[in-house]
Amino acid sequence: MTETFAPVTRFAVPGRIAVSNRAAAVWQTATLTEIRRETPHAATFRFAVPAWAGHLPGQHLMLRLAAADGYTAQRHYSIASAPEDDGHLELTLDHVAGGEVSGWFHTVAAPGDEVEVRGPLSGFFAWPGDRPALLIGAGSGVVPLMSMVRHHRARGLDVPLRLLVSARTPKELIYAREYGAETTPVFTRSAPAGTPVGRLSAAHVAPLLADAGRPAGGWEAYVCGSNAFAEHASRLLVEAGQPVDRIRIERFG
Ligand SMILES: Cc1cc2nc3c(=O)[nH]c(=O)nc-3n(C[C@H](O)[C@H](O)[C@H](O)COP(=O)(O)OP(=O)(O)OC[C@H]3O[C@@H](n4cnc5c(N)ncnc54)[C@H](O)[C@@H]3O)c2cc1C
């Protein structure tokens, strides 16, 4: 954080910016319509963005808060919603202790508030739904991966999709109510009875890359989380035989 960053309360009345066109380079107004709690430290914020030009699952956007005196703060956020959720965007934010932007969302924001968004950004981490995808995320790193899962469901795609998601405890598992057969949760601190506790390991990854678990043509792997998690997961993938050039990594750290 720089010294010029204002306290969170300076963003109590975000500035209103007119929507002008659909280009990713242009700031658009996003109106907060709903807040859904996901875990004690994460919530989903749903916005109406009528002029949004669309995105691919896995892409992110730039979000800007503007104070009345012209002061602004910008952060990157992955898009959680599927492209099929027309005219709307959902973001899921962790409440970072002392965080300027996440703090405003978690303690001040209310339906009707307006923020600005620009995007979509980064085609590299995008999954258009055209190839088997092995998704590995931890904490809020599951956000762009959930957009892929939702897209897969919304389109009724046949292409194989698997999600390994790591959380410390069941209470901290973001989107817990939404997972289906495609998802294997991994709990590192405590788990429901009968579920092992431990880090993501070769035992989770290797079977998916062994011949019996491997789809025709192999997987495209998508890894998202902190720097440490991204390194750990990509090392497991490489050790299990995944080609390095078919591992895509998004780091939030
Ligand atoms: C491509 C991309 C996508 C992202 N998508 C998401 C997303 O979907 N959901 C989400 O919650 N975040 C996401 N982030 C992180 C997000 O951009 C912000 O960094 C985060 O919300 C903290 O911003 P802040 O203004 O609240 O905290 P700041 O005021 O910037 O920082 C406050 C303090 O927290 C520390 N800090 C900053 N970020 C983090 C962090 N992520 N974890 C732990 N400590 C931190 C800082 O070092 C500082 O000490 C993404 C980042 C990138 C680069």
The ligand as a Gaussian input file, in Angstrom:
#p B3LYP/6-31G(d) Opt

LIG

0 1
 C       -5.228000     -11.377000     -11.989000
 C       -5.682000     -11.208000     -10.568000
 C       -6.948000     -11.664000     -10.196000
 C       -7.388000     -11.521000      -8.869000
 N       -8.620000     -12.013000      -8.536000
 C       -9.033000     -11.963000      -7.246000
 C      -10.303000     -12.535000      -6.869000
 O      -11.034000     -13.100000      -7.692000
 N      -10.661000     -12.444000      -5.558000
 C       -9.866000     -11.831000      -4.620000
 O      -10.276000     -11.783000      -3.438000
 N       -8.655000     -11.276000      -4.961000
 C       -8.242000     -11.321000      -6.241000
 N       -7.037000     -10.744000      -6.590000
 C       -6.310000      -9.943000      -5.585000
 C       -6.829000      -8.486000      -5.641000
 O       -6.393000      -7.865000      -6.849000
 C       -6.310000      -7.616000      -4.481000
 O       -4.920000      -7.742000      -4.388000
 C       -6.931000      -7.981000      -3.130000
 O       -8.362000      -7.842000      -3.161000
 C       -6.375000      -7.051000      -2.033000
 O       -6.690000      -5.718000      -2.362000
 P       -7.004000      -4.687000      -1.188000
 O       -7.146000      -3.350000      -1.813000
 O       -8.145000      -5.171000      -0.354000
 O       -5.712000      -4.786000      -0.278000
 P       -4.457000      -3.769000      -0.284000
 O       -4.899000      -2.502000       0.350000
 O       -3.894000      -3.717000      -1.669000
 O       -3.440000      -4.567000       0.643000
 C       -3.605000      -4.611000       2.080000
 C       -2.579000      -5.562000       2.664000
 O       -2.868000      -6.906000       2.305000
 C       -1.791000      -7.481000       1.562000
 N       -2.425000      -8.196000       0.454000
 C       -2.807000      -7.678000      -0.731000
 N       -3.387000      -8.610000      -1.501000
 C       -3.410000      -9.751000      -0.787000
 C       -3.900000     -11.050000      -1.042000
 N       -4.501000     -11.389000      -2.212000
 N       -3.759000     -11.976000      -0.041000
 C       -3.180000     -11.655000       1.128000
 N       -2.688000     -10.427000       1.419000
 C       -2.790000      -9.483000       0.470000
 C       -0.942000      -6.342000       1.097000
 O        0.417000      -6.744000       0.975000
 C       -1.146000      -5.322000       2.202000
 O       -0.294000      -5.585000       3.295000
 C       -6.572000     -10.890000      -7.911000
 C       -5.304000     -10.421000      -8.287000
 C       -4.862000     -10.588000      -9.588000
 C       -3.494000     -10.086000      -9.962000

